[in-house]
Structure formats: C-alpha cells, structure tokens
Amino acid sequence: MKLKVGLPSGSLQETTLDMFKRAGYKISVGSRSYFPSVDDEEMEVVMFRAQEISLYVEQGVLDAGITGKDWIEENGSKVVEVAELRYAKRGPGVVKWVLAVPKNSKIRTVQQLAGKRIATEVVGLTKRFLRQHKVKAEVEFSWGATEVKAPHCVDAIVDLTETGSSLKVNNLREVATIMESTNRLIANREAWKNRWKRTKIENLSVLLQGALNAATKVGLKMNVPQAKLETILKTLPALRDPTISHLAKEGWVAVETVVDEHVVRQIVPALKKAGAEGIVEYPLSKVIY
C-alpha cells in the first residue's frame, strides 16, 4: 500500500521540497517530471498546481496534499484539514487576497464597486465577498498578470500578495482584504478513515510541523558555574525548561535549550557576561512540541 501525496509545483516547489528534506524525506525532481522519486517506499509523490490539489484530494486521485486554504475555499473542496503549515516562497507564510484599484481611482469602498468590472483568479471567493457586502459587480477570470489589467481592462482586481510590494510597483491601492491564507496539509475523507493511511498522514504532519518549528530556532548549550545558574536561567528565553546536567568538574553544570535564532546575538554576550562558558550554537532540523 502507498500513500499518494500531491505537492505544489511552481513558486512553492523549492520551499516545499526543502521542508520535506528537513523533515527527513529526500525527494528528487527531474527537470520535466511531475512524478518525483522519494526515499520512502510507502509514499508516492505527484507535483500539481496548488490550485488543483484540493480537487484531486477530494476526488480520491490523491490521498493527501499540500495547498493553500484559499484554494480549498475557492474550489469548495470537502477534505480533512490535517494541519496548518506556515511557510511560503518568502516571509512568514501568510498571504492575502486583496481587492485593489489604481492609485488615482475614485473607488474608496467596496460599495463603490457596484456595476464595475473585476479581474481575478479567485472568482468564487470574490463573488462570495461581494455578496456579503451586497454589491453586484462583474467578476471575470484572469489567466495571469492580473495586476496590470487595471485600469486598462477592468476597474479593479483581486490578487495575491505577501508584502504588498507588487501592488506598489503597479501603482495599485488596496481597498479591502478578501481573505488571509496559509498552506494546509489536507487528506481525502476516505483515506482518513483508513487506519494505515491516517497513521501515515499523521506521522507526516508531525515531521513537517517539526521541520517548520525548527526553521527559526537554534540549539544553545553552555557550561555554567552552579553559583551563577539562577542568573543564567533568567537571561535565557527557553522554549521549554532547559536541560540541566551536572559536569564532572565540581560546582559546574551543563545547560542546553532551544531559542529563537533572532535573539541569539543579543543573549550570547549577556550569557558570557553572566558567567557562562563554552557556549555552542547549533542548527536544528526538527522541533516537535
């Protein structure tokens, strides 16, 4: 028996494969192959566009897959959402679908879009958003390069953004946020009822989340005089209670913990000043809570 897993091709492909690598899976993708090899005989991987994955998972073509919450909602897919996976091509992994207009447009509110034309890849999400605001407008599907279509072809667009930089480059102004989205590990409902497949998916979820947890953290270990241990512990922002073990040298202990990588440059000098010695920073591949 094999677990069929769909992974997103395109902009998320490299970061997805890197996440799997850190989770312990080696996936090799050929230049033109949609069926990469994976060093797990119980798993089969297929590369699809993120827009399609929830559909194939719902239909049972795939047992599980990774796609955005936005595409699950856009497709109306009935799937099991196993875990949230906060990662993206860059940034913290949260993206937004925003309603935007040219900077010099007179449109300032959603209500002012009544009777206007809007271009977007997420027609369903946009129409539902407009209905919620009791606005009737023409929504047309965009095959790409959506940000350049206003004002030449349409009055407004709904497009995906991580930082908002693409809107500024194209002289667009945000009017409203349609939805925020993160990536999800999803499962087919029937596959989820199968004990073997469910266990396999749950194990995959634990490892992927562990890899993401470790992405922004590092391990720290150091030797500390027993007399200065309390001061050191107050300096240390531990993920959990740090591990403390006695050393052969009397009056000294070893302290080991996990911290956010961005604070290391601030706390290491403070730890040294407080009396810690032999401070070692090391990378982590997984952190399982």
PyMOL commands that set and color helices and strands:
alter all, ss='L'
color gray80, all
select helices_A, chain A and resi 10-23+50-59+69-75+110-113+123-132+146-148+165-169+189-193+195-214+226-235+261-274
alter helices_A, ss='H'
color red, helices_A
select strands_A, chain A and resi 3-8+27-28+37-38+43-48+64-68+80-85+95-102+117-120+138-141+156-161+172-181+183-187+217-225+243-246+252-260+277-283
alter strands_A, ss='S'
color yellow, strands_A
deselect
rebuild
show_as cartoon
